[in-house]
Amino acid sequence: MSAPPAPDPGPISPAAATAPTPTPPRAPDLALERSAERTAKAAARGGGHPVRLRALDGLRLLAALMVAAYHYGGRDGEIAQAWGSSPRAQFPTLSSTFAYGCLGVQIFFIISGFVICMSGWGRPLRSFFASRVSRLYPAYWVAIILVTAVFALPWVTYKAVSPSDALVNLTMLQQPLGVDRVLGVCWTLWAELRFYALFALFVVLPGATRHRVVLFCAVWTLGSAFAEAANLPLLDVVLMPEYSSYFIGGMGIYLLHRFGHDALSWGIIGISFLIGQHYAIRELWHPANIDAFSYRSAVGIIGVVAFGYVAVTLIALSKLNWANWRWLTVAGALTYPFYLVHEHLGWVVVWVLHQKLGIPSYGTFALTVLVMLGLAWLLYRFVEQKLTPVIKRSLTTVRL
């Protein structure tokens, strides 16, 4: 998941500029493009007054909690060691529901497509690069250090990666380099990095326009299908056909948010959903098997994927503006650091609370989530808020 989502948006933070009244157009489409571009440039200069989409922050937190439920109670593996038995025994009623929590990653990717399209609009490449690096790396570095340090404690039974591998993990390039991962969820960040690179190269660098984003979505969709058919490993790595549809769907939803209803935007969203549910089924569905941890039905998988698309679309169309509580902003800020630390450090917390202190399963589950949210707040308050502006300023002002 990788997966993990607030300040500058990252694996996931939303804000949208309000479009000014356009000048009389010579042609409707041209006027729409120019009006939107003026809005984006004003927002990039700090001259706009963006409206925060707090419901999107809430959806990010929900997706992160879904992933946490999966990691704590929706599968076997290391978490079974923490509980002392399979989560099926700890949560006989809910474990099969928790198994669907892994689809929170797909929801994250849809949100990311929306947010990255929004944050990259009207922004020069250097500014876009600085915002991504300063958003992703500070909390990630500290999470790597924390997990490595905790796993090195003599009473912790989980094995830490080698010092060399831990250092490579600081680059976020451990997967393509074939290095052991410190954080289980960081595979999703590798997918995010590839999306950022493609979007920067084909949209941000030449300048974001509606036409360019539509073309990018179309070419990426066709390229992903070709990569699947050609069975070429390099194309699979670059175009990531198993995840591209979610990012593309998010970009289509942003076009809907920015420009209003039109057939192309709805077409991008619809096609990406049809392809996305296929990959979700292919990766997560299996025939009923008594030896398997749980059974995810095809209808259930499609339903969760559809929920992600529908929820982001409703937010984009201002249908959930009533969900405008201030605490959702805090929730959005905590999502990314929570996503980073909840899995591996959660194993240790579950082990201490359940096996050492004897706290019942459901109490341990709730307390572990609260402890991880508290740690996420500390990372946000003392790491992200301190380092993010410094790194962003340094990268923006450095001479090339």
C-alpha positions as CSV (number, residue, x, y, z in Angstrom):
1,M,0.0,0.0,0.0
2,S,2.3,1.3,0.4
3,A,-1.0,2.8,1.3
4,P,-0.8,6.1,3.0
5,P,-3.1,11.2,2.9
6,A,-3.6,18.7,5.6
7,P,-0.9,20.7,4.1
8,D,0.1,20.2,0.5
9,P,-1.6,17.1,-0.9
10,G,0.2,13.9,-1.0
11,P,-0.5,9.6,-1.4
12,I,-2.9,12.1,-1.1
13,S,-4.9,16.9,0.4
14,P,-7.3,18.8,-1.4
15,A,-8.0,22.4,-2.2
16,A,-9.7,23.9,-5.2
17,A,-9.6,27.4,-6.5
18,T,-12.9,29.1,-7.4
19,A,-13.0,30.1,-11.0
20,P,-13.3,33.8,-11.7
21,T,-15.9,35.2,-14.1
22,P,-14.4,34.7,-17.6
23,T,-14.1,37.5,-20.1
24,P,-16.4,37.4,-23.2
25,P,-15.1,34.4,-25.3
26,R,-14.4,34.1,-28.9
27,A,-15.0,30.4,-28.7
28,P,-16.6,28.6,-25.7
29,D,-13.9,25.9,-25.3
30,L,-11.1,28.4,-25.6
31,A,-12.7,30.7,-23.0
32,L,-13.1,27.9,-20.6
33,E,-9.5,26.9,-20.9
34,R,-8.2,30.4,-20.5
35,S,-10.5,31.1,-17.5
36,A,-9.3,27.9,-15.7
37,E,-5.7,28.6,-16.4
38,R,-6.0,32.1,-15.0
39,T,-7.6,30.7,-11.9
40,A,-4.8,28.1,-11.4
41,K,-2.1,30.7,-11.9
42,A,-3.7,33.0,-9.4
43,A,-3.9,30.2,-6.9
44,A,-0.3,29.2,-7.5
45,R,0.8,32.8,-6.8
46,G,-1.3,32.9,-3.7
47,G,-3.8,35.2,-5.1
48,G,-6.8,32.9,-5.1
49,H,-9.1,31.9,-2.2
50,P,-9.3,28.2,-2.4
51,V,-12.2,26.3,-0.9
52,R,-11.1,23.3,1.1
53,L,-12.8,20.0,0.2
54,R,-12.9,18.7,3.8
55,A,-15.0,15.7,2.8
56,L,-12.0,14.5,0.8
57,D,-9.9,14.7,3.9
58,G,-12.5,12.6,5.6
59,L,-12.5,10.0,2.8
60,R,-8.7,9.8,3.0
61,L,-8.9,9.0,6.7
62,L,-11.6,6.4,6.0
63,A,-9.4,4.7,3.4
64,A,-6.5,4.7,5.9
65,L,-8.7,3.1,8.6
66,M,-9.8,0.5,6.0
67,V,-6.2,-0.4,5.4
68,A,-5.5,-0.5,9.1
69,A,-8.5,-2.8,9.7
70,Y,-7.1,-5.2,7.0
71,H,-3.6,-5.2,8.5
72,Y,-4.9,-5.7,12.1
73,G,-7.7,-8.1,11.5
74,G,-8.2,-9.0,7.8
75,R,-5.3,-11.4,7.1
76,D,-2.8,-13.8,8.6
77,G,1.0,-13.4,8.6
78,E,3.0,-11.3,11.1
79,I,-0.2,-9.8,12.7
80,A,-1.2,-13.4,13.8
81,Q,2.1,-13.5,15.7
82,A,1.2,-10.3,17.4
83,W,-2.3,-11.5,18.4
84,G,-1.0,-15.0,19.4
85,S,-3.4,-16.6,16.9
86,S,-5.1,-15.9,13.6
87,P,-7.2,-12.8,13.5
88,R,-10.1,-15.1,12.4
89,A,-10.1,-16.3,16.0
90,Q,-9.8,-12.8,17.4
91,F,-12.6,-11.4,15.2
92,P,-14.8,-14.3,14.1
93,T,-17.5,-12.0,13.0
94,L,-15.6,-9.0,11.5
95,S,-12.5,-10.6,10.1
96,S,-14.2,-11.4,6.7
97,T,-15.3,-7.7,6.5
98,F,-11.8,-6.5,7.5
99,A,-10.5,-8.5,4.5
100,Y,-12.0,-5.9,2.2
101,G,-10.0,-3.1,3.8
102,C,-7.1,-3.6,1.5
103,L,-9.2,-1.9,-1.2
104,G,-8.6,1.4,0.7
105,V,-5.5,1.5,-1.4
106,Q,-7.5,1.7,-4.6
107,I,-9.5,4.6,-3.0
108,F,-6.2,6.3,-2.2
109,F,-5.1,6.1,-5.8
110,I,-8.4,7.6,-7.0
111,I,-8.0,10.5,-4.6
112,S,-4.4,10.9,-5.6
113,G,-5.4,11.2,-9.3
114,F,-7.8,14.0,-8.3
115,V,-5.5,15.8,-6.0
116,I,-2.3,15.7,-8.1
117,C,-4.2,17.0,-11.1
118,M,-5.5,19.8,-9.0
119,S,-2.1,20.6,-7.4
120,G,-0.2,20.5,-10.6
121,W,-2.5,22.8,-12.5
122,G,-0.9,26.1,-13.4
123,R,2.3,25.1,-11.5
124,P,5.8,25.2,-12.9
125,L,7.7,21.9,-12.9
126,R,10.1,23.0,-10.1
127,S,7.2,24.0,-7.8
128,F,5.4,20.7,-8.5
129,F,8.6,18.7,-7.8
130,A,9.3,20.7,-4.6
131,S,5.7,20.2,-3.3
132,R,5.8,16.4,-3.9
133,V,9.2,15.9,-2.3
134,S,8.5,18.1,0.7
135,R,5.1,16.3,1.2
136,L,6.3,12.7,0.9
137,Y,9.7,12.5,2.4
138,P,9.9,14.1,5.9
139,A,7.4,11.8,7.6
140,Y,8.6,8.9,5.5
141,W,12.2,9.3,6.7
142,V,11.1,9.4,10.3
143,A,8.9,6.4,9.9
144,I,11.8,4.4,8.4
145,I,14.0,5.3,11.3
146,L,11.3,4.5,13.9
147,V,10.4,1.1,12.5
148,T,14.1,0.2,12.1
149,A,14.9,1.3,15.7
150,V,11.9,-0.5,17.2
151,F,12.6,-3.7,15.4
152,A,16.2,-3.6,16.6
153,L,15.0,-3.8,20.2
154,P,16.0,-7.1,21.8
155,W,12.5,-7.9,23.1
156,V,10.9,-7.3,19.7
157,T,10.6,-10.6,17.8
158,Y,10.1,-9.0,14.3
159,K,13.2,-9.0,12.2
160,A,14.7,-5.6,11.1
161,V,16.1,-5.2,7.6
162,S,19.9,-4.8,7.3
163,P,21.4,-1.4,7.9
164,S,22.3,-1.2,4.2
165,D,18.8,-1.9,3.1
166,A,17.4,0.5,5.6
167,L,19.6,3.3,4.1
168,V,18.4,2.4,0.6
169,N,14.8,2.7,1.9
170,L,15.3,6.3,2.6
171,T,15.4,7.0,-1.1
172,M,11.9,5.4,-1.6
173,L,13.4,3.4,-4.5
174,Q,13.9,0.1,-2.7
175,Q,11.4,-1.8,-4.8
176,P,13.0,-1.2,-8.3
177,L,16.4,-1.9,-6.7
178,G,15.2,-5.2,-5.2
179,V,15.9,-4.2,-1.6
180,D,13.9,-5.4,1.4
181,R,11.2,-2.9,2.5
182,V,11.2,-1.4,6.0
183,L,7.5,-0.4,5.6
184,G,5.1,-2.9,4.1
185,V,2.9,-0.1,2.7
186,C,5.7,1.6,0.8
187,W,4.9,-0.3,-2.4
188,T,2.0,2.1,-2.8
189,L,4.4,5.0,-2.7
190,W,6.4,3.5,-5.5
191,A,3.2,3.5,-7.6
192,E,2.6,7.1,-6.5
193,L,6.1,8.1,-7.6
194,R,5.6,6.7,-11.1
195,F,2.3,8.5,-11.4
196,Y,3.9,11.8,-10.4
197,A,6.7,11.3,-12.9
198,L,4.3,10.6,-15.8
199,F,2.1,13.5,-14.8
200,A,5.0,15.9,-14.5
201,L,6.5,14.9,-17.8
202,F,3.3,14.9,-19.9
203,V,1.1,17.5,-18.2
204,V,3.0,19.8,-15.8
205,L,6.1,20.3,-18.0
206,P,4.2,21.5,-21.1
207,G,1.5,23.2,-19.0
208,A,-1.8,21.7,-17.7
209,T,-4.8,22.2,-19.9
210,R,-8.0,20.3,-20.2
211,H,-7.1,19.0,-23.7
212,R,-3.7,17.9,-22.4
213,V,-5.1,16.0,-19.4
214,V,-7.8,14.3,-21.6
215,L,-5.1,13.3,-24.0
216,F,-2.8,12.0,-21.2
217,C,-5.7,9.9,-19.8
218,A,-6.5,8.5,-23.1
219,V,-2.9,7.6,-24.1
220,W,-2.2,6.1,-20.6
221,T,-5.3,4.0,-20.8
222,L,-4.4,2.6,-24.2
223,G,-0.8,2.3,-23.3
224,S,-1.7,0.3,-20.2
225,A,-3.9,-2.1,-22.2
226,F,-1.0,-2.5,-24.7
227,A,1.5,-3.2,-21.9
228,E,-0.9,-5.9,-20.6
229,A,-1.2,-7.5,-24.1
230,A,2.5,-7.2,-25.0
231,N,3.7,-8.7,-21.7
232,L,6.8,-6.4,-21.7
233,P,8.1,-6.0,-18.1
234,L,9.5,-2.5,-18.8
235,L,6.1,-1.2,-20.0
236,D,4.5,-2.8,-17.0
237,V,6.8,-1.0,-14.6
238,V,6.4,2.4,-16.3
239,L,2.7,2.3,-17.1
240,M,1.6,0.0,-14.2
241,P,-1.6,-1.2,-15.9
242,E,-2.9,-2.8,-12.6
243,Y,-3.1,0.7,-10.9
244,S,-3.2,3.2,-13.7
245,S,-7.0,3.2,-14.1
246,Y,-7.5,4.5,-10.5
247,F,-5.2,7.5,-11.1
248,I,-6.8,8.1,-14.4
249,G,-10.3,8.0,-12.9
250,G,-9.2,10.5,-10.3
251,M,-8.0,12.9,-13.0
252,G,-11.3,12.5,-14.9
253,I,-13.2,13.4,-11.7
254,Y,-11.0,16.5,-11.3
255,L,-11.9,17.6,-14.9
256,L,-15.5,17.2,-13.9
257,H,-14.9,19.3,-10.8
258,R,-13.0,22.0,-12.7
259,F,-15.0,22.2,-15.9
260,G,-18.4,20.8,-15.1
261,H,-20.3,18.0,-16.8
262,D,-19.2,16.8,-20.2
263,A,-19.1,13.5,-22.1
264,L,-15.3,13.2,-22.2
265,S,-14.8,13.5,-18.4
266,W,-17.6,11.1,-17.7
267,G,-16.2,8.8,-20.3
268,I,-12.7,8.8,-18.6
269,I,-14.3,8.1,-15.2
270,G,-16.5,5.3,-16.6
271,I,-13.8,3.5,-18.6
272,S,-11.4,3.7,-15.7
273,F,-13.9,2.2,-13.3
274,L,-14.6,-0.7,-15.7
275,I,-10.9,-1.4,-16.1
276,G,-10.2,-0.8,-12.4
277,Q,-12.7,-3.3,-11.1
278,H,-11.3,-5.9,-13.4
279,Y,-7.8,-5.6,-11.9
280,A,-9.2,-5.5,-8.4
281,I,-11.1,-8.7,-9.0
282,R,-8.1,-10.3,-10.6
283,E,-5.8,-9.5,-7.7
284,L,-8.2,-10.0,-4.8
285,W,-10.9,-12.6,-5.7
286,H,-10.4,-16.3,-5.5
287,P,-12.9,-19.2,-5.3
288,A,-14.2,-20.1,-1.9
289,N,-11.6,-22.1,-0.1
290,I,-11.9,-23.4,3.4
291,D,-8.1,-23.0,3.9
292,A,-8.1,-19.4,2.8
293,F,-8.2,-16.7,5.5
294,S,-11.5,-15.3,4.1
295,Y,-13.6,-15.1,1.0
296,R,-14.0,-11.8,-0.8
297,S,-17.0,-11.9,-3.1
298,A,-16.7,-10.4,-6.6
299,V,-19.8,-8.3,-5.9
300,G,-18.2,-7.0,-2.7
301,I,-14.9,-6.1,-4.4
302,I,-16.7,-4.3,-7.2
303,G,-18.9,-2.5,-4.6
304,V,-16.0,-1.1,-2.7
305,V,-14.2,0.1,-5.8
306,A,-17.5,1.7,-7.0
307,F,-17.8,3.4,-3.6
308,G,-14.4,5.0,-4.1
309,Y,-15.3,6.4,-7.5
310,V,-18.8,7.5,-6.4
311,A,-17.5,9.1,-3.2
312,V,-14.8,11.2,-4.9
313,T,-17.2,12.2,-7.7
314,L,-19.8,13.4,-5.2
315,I,-17.2,15.4,-3.4
316,A,-16.0,16.9,-6.7
317,L,-19.6,17.8,-7.6
318,S,-20.0,19.6,-4.3
319,K,-22.7,17.1,-3.2
320,L,-20.9,16.5,0.2
321,N,-20.1,20.1,1.0
322,W,-22.2,19.7,4.2
323,A,-19.4,17.6,5.6
324,N,-17.3,20.7,6.4
325,W,-16.3,20.1,9.9
326,R,-12.9,21.5,10.9
327,W,-11.8,18.3,12.5
328,L,-11.7,16.7,9.0
329,T,-8.8,19.0,8.1
330,V,-6.9,17.5,11.0
331,A,-8.0,14.0,9.9
332,G,-6.6,14.7,6.5
333,A,-3.3,15.9,8.0
334,L,-2.9,12.7,10.0
335,T,-3.7,10.3,7.2
336,Y,-0.3,10.1,5.6
337,P,1.8,9.6,8.7
338,F,-0.8,7.2,10.1
339,Y,-0.6,5.2,6.9
340,L,3.2,5.0,7.2
341,V,3.5,3.9,10.8
342,H,0.3,1.9,11.5
343,E,1.3,-1.5,10.1
344,H,4.7,-2.5,11.5
345,L,4.6,-0.5,14.7
346,G,1.0,-1.6,15.1
347,W,2.2,-5.2,15.3
348,V,4.3,-4.3,18.4
349,V,1.5,-2.3,20.0
350,V,-1.0,-5.2,19.5
351,W,1.5,-7.7,21.0
352,V,2.1,-5.5,24.1
353,L,-1.6,-4.7,24.7
354,H,-3.1,-8.1,24.0
355,Q,-0.5,-10.6,25.0
356,K,1.4,-8.7,27.7
357,L,-1.4,-6.6,29.2
358,G,-4.3,-9.0,28.5
359,I,-6.6,-6.4,26.9
360,P,-9.4,-8.1,24.9
361,S,-9.2,-8.1,21.1
362,Y,-11.6,-5.4,20.3
363,G,-10.2,-3.1,23.0
364,T,-6.7,-3.8,21.7
365,F,-7.8,-3.0,18.1
366,A,-9.3,0.3,19.1
367,L,-6.4,1.3,21.4
368,T,-3.8,0.4,18.7
369,V,-5.6,2.7,16.2
370,L,-5.7,5.5,18.7
371,V,-2.0,5.0,19.6
372,M,-1.1,5.1,15.9
373,L,-3.2,8.2,15.4
374,G,-1.4,9.9,18.3
375,L,1.9,9.0,16.8
376,A,0.7,10.3,13.4
377,W,-0.2,13.6,15.1
378,L,3.3,13.9,16.6
379,L,4.8,13.2,13.1
380,Y,2.6,15.9,11.6
381,R,3.2,18.4,14.3
382,F,6.9,18.1,14.9
383,V,8.2,16.7,11.6
384,E,5.9,17.6,8.7
385,Q,5.0,21.1,9.9
386,K,8.7,21.9,10.6
387,L,10.5,20.3,7.7
388,T,8.0,20.5,4.8
389,P,8.2,24.3,4.4
390,V,12.0,24.2,4.8
391,I,12.5,21.5,2.1
392,K,9.9,23.1,-0.2
393,R,11.6,26.5,0.0
394,S,15.0,25.0,-0.5
395,L,14.0,23.1,-3.6
396,T,12.1,26.0,-5.0
397,T,14.9,28.6,-4.7
398,V,17.9,26.4,-5.5
399,R,19.8,27.4,-8.6
400,L,20.1,24.8,-11.3
